């Protein structure tokens, strides 16, 4: 998306690392718009949340490229344009309470925190939850609660939710999550029977049932039941 991160600094700023970083961030936001992320509130939130803080190790220098990257526990931090499109598809309101299934790096939850009243984020990997919580504290984000649980079962004690976002693919929308949506609530998630064939869908809960809308092809790690051993 941004081109090689080892490209020379912009002309007129020889050796200016901050200038190079600013340019990568500018390209990052341009790429989001070019991929269809047009909601001004979503773009503003994504500008506020530095993806570089959520990518560690060998891939840190690629944090501003529009690509998924590996994180701990065999998981990934999603491609920024997909994060933006999923966030946009939720049609968030400032008073919403959101459940995120799949904390991962914490990047998606941090973006949501700028757009809604309360975020509950859950993951089956204790390590990922611990590391995300540490980042939320360092960034002074008070409206995220991170919990280690089996995300496929949701958080019935905190339900119902205005919005639910799932960042791992199931064959079908999990029944417990559908049941935890408010009437009029929206869930966005990838579904598919294999790693190669998945679709991002938006589910709206109606008085009489659920409305399903297919948005675009995607590729996510699978939604796994139970807690991890880490």
C-alpha positions in Angstrom: 0.0 0.0 0.0 2.6 2.5 1.0 5.5 1.0 -0.9 8.7 -0.3 0.7 9.2 1.1 4.2 13.0 1.3 3.5 12.5 3.9 0.8 14.7 7.1 1.1 13.3 9.9 3.2 11.1 12.5 1.4 13.1 15.1 -0.6 14.1 18.0 1.6 14.1 15.9 4.8 17.4 13.9 4.6 17.5 11.4 7.4 14.3 12.8 9.0 12.7 9.7 10.5 9.7 11.6 11.8 9.1 13.0 8.3 9.2 9.6 6.8 6.8 8.3 9.4 4.4 11.2 8.7 4.5 10.4 5.0 3.8 6.7 5.7 0.8 7.6 7.9 -0.5 10.0 5.2 -0.3 7.3 2.6 -2.0 4.9 5.1 -5.0 7.2 5.3 -5.1 7.7 1.5 -5.1 3.9 1.0 -8.1 3.6 3.4 -10.1 6.1 1.3 -9.1 4.4 -1.9 -10.3 1.1 -0.6 -13.8 2.5 0.2 -13.4 3.7 3.8 -15.3 6.9 3.5 -17.0 7.5 6.8 -15.4 10.6 8.3 -15.8 9.3 11.9 -14.1 6.0 11.1 -11.3 7.7 9.3 -10.8 10.1 12.2 -10.6 7.2 14.6 -8.2 5.4 12.5 -6.0 8.5 12.3 -6.0 8.7 16.0 -5.0 5.1 16.7 -1.4 4.4 15.7 -1.2 0.9 14.2 2.5 0.9 14.8 1.9 0.5 18.5 0.0 -2.8 17.9 2.6 -4.5 15.6 5.8 -5.8 17.2 9.0 -7.6 16.2 10.1 -8.3 12.7 7.0 -6.8 11.1 6.9 -3.5 13.0 8.2 -1.5 10.0 5.3 -2.7 7.9 2.7 -1.4 10.3 1.5 1.3 7.9 1.1 -1.0 4.9 -2.4 -2.2 4.0 -1.8 -5.9 4.7 -2.5 -8.3 7.5 0.5 -9.1 9.7 1.3 -12.0 12.1 1.0 -11.4 15.8 1.5 -13.8 18.8 -0.4 -17.0 19.3 -0.6 -17.8 15.5 -3.1 -14.9 15.0 -3.0 -11.8 12.8 -3.7 -8.1 12.9 -6.1 -7.5 10.1 -5.5 -5.5 7.0 -6.3 -1.8 7.9 -8.7 -1.3 5.0 -10.7 -4.4 6.1 -10.7 -3.0 9.7 -12.0 0.3 8.3 -14.7 -1.4 6.1 -15.9 -3.6 9.0 -16.0 -0.7 11.4 -17.9 1.4 8.8 -20.3 -1.5 8.1 -21.3 -1.5 11.8 -23.0 1.9 11.4 -21.9 2.9 14.9 -23.6 5.4 17.1 -21.8 7.3 20.0 -24.0 5.7 22.7 -23.6 2.1 21.4 -22.2 -0.8 23.4 -20.1 -3.1 21.2 -18.9 -6.7 21.7 -15.8 -7.6 19.7 -15.0 -11.3 19.4 -11.3 -11.7 18.8 -9.2 -9.2 20.6 -6.0 -10.1 18.8 -3.6 -7.1 19.0 -6.3 -4.8 20.4 -6.1 -2.5 17.3 -9.8 -2.9 16.3 -11.0 -2.4 19.9 -8.9 0.8 20.2 -10.5 2.2 17.0 -14.0 1.3 18.3 -13.3 3.0 21.6 -13.2 6.4 19.8 -16.6 5.8 18.2 -18.9 4.2 20.9 -19.7 4.4 24.6 -18.4 1.0 25.7 -16.4 -1.9 24.1 -16.2 -5.4 25.4 -13.5 -7.4 23.7 -12.9 -11.1 24.2 -10.3 -13.6 23.1 -9.5 -17.2 23.8 -5.8 -16.4 24.2 -4.9 -15.1 27.6 -1.6 -13.7 26.4 -3.3 -11.6 23.7 -5.8 -10.2 26.2 -3.0 -9.3 28.7 -0.9 -7.6 26.1 -3.9 -5.7 24.7 -4.9 -4.6 28.2 -1.4 -3.2 28.8 -1.7 -1.2 25.6 -5.1 0.2 26.5 -3.8 1.3 29.8 -0.7 2.9 28.2 -3.0 4.8 25.7 -5.4 5.9 28.5 -8.4 4.2 26.9 -10.9 3.8 29.8 -14.0 2.4 27.9 -12.6 -1.0 26.8 -13.1 -4.2 28.9 -11.0 -7.1 27.7 -11.9 -10.6 28.9 -10.4 -14.1 28.2 -13.4 -16.3 27.3 -14.7 -18.5 24.5 -15.8 -15.8 22.1 -18.1 -18.1 20.2 -20.4 -18.0 23.2 -20.2 -14.2 23.5 -20.8 -12.4 26.8 -24.4 -13.3 27.9 -24.0 -11.4 31.2 -23.4 -8.1 29.4 -25.9 -8.7 26.6 -27.8 -7.5 24.7 -25.4 -5.5 22.5 -26.1 -2.7 20.0 -23.3 -4.0 17.8 -21.2 -7.2 17.5 -18.0 -7.5 15.4 -16.3 -10.9 14.9 -12.7 -11.0 13.6 -12.5 -14.7 13.0 -14.5 -16.8 10.5 -17.2 -19.3 11.4 -19.1 -21.5 9.0 -22.3 -19.7 10.0 -23.1 -16.8 12.4 -22.9 -18.4 15.9 -26.3 -18.8 17.5 -25.3 -17.4 20.9 -24.0 -14.2 19.3 -27.1 -13.7 17.2 -29.2 -14.1 20.4 -27.1 -11.4 22.1 -27.9 -8.7 19.6 -30.5 -6.1 20.5 -33.5 -5.7 18.2 -32.2 -3.3 15.5 -28.7 -4.4 16.4 -26.0 -5.1 13.8 -23.3 -7.8 13.6 -20.5 -7.8 11.1 -18.5 -11.0 10.7 -16.7 -13.2 8.1 -18.4 -16.6 7.3 -17.1 -19.4 5.2 -16.4 -23.2 5.2 -12.7 -22.8 4.3 -9.8 -20.5 4.6 -10.0 -19.8 0.9 -13.7 -18.9 0.5 -15.1 -16.5 3.0 -17.6 -13.6 2.8 -17.9 -10.6 5.1 -21.6 -10.3 6.0 -23.8 -7.8 7.9 -26.6 -9.3 10.0 -29.4 -7.0 11.3 -31.7 -8.3 14.0 -35.3 -7.5 13.2 -38.5 -8.0 15.2 -39.3 -11.0 13.1 -35.8 -12.5 12.6 -32.5 -11.6 10.9 -31.6 -9.9 7.7 -28.3 -11.0 6.0 -26.3 -8.9 3.6 -23.2 -10.0 1.9 -20.5 -7.3 1.7 -17.3 -8.6 0.2 -14.9 -11.5 0.0 -12.4 -11.7 2.9 -9.9 -14.1 4.5 -9.7 -14.5 8.3 -8.3 -17.0 10.8 -11.0 -19.5 11.9 -13.2 -18.9 14.9 -12.2 -21.7 17.4 -14.3 -22.7 20.4 -12.9 -23.1 23.9 -10.0 -21.5 25.6 -6.4 -21.7 24.3 -3.8 -23.3 26.5 -1.4 -20.3 26.6 
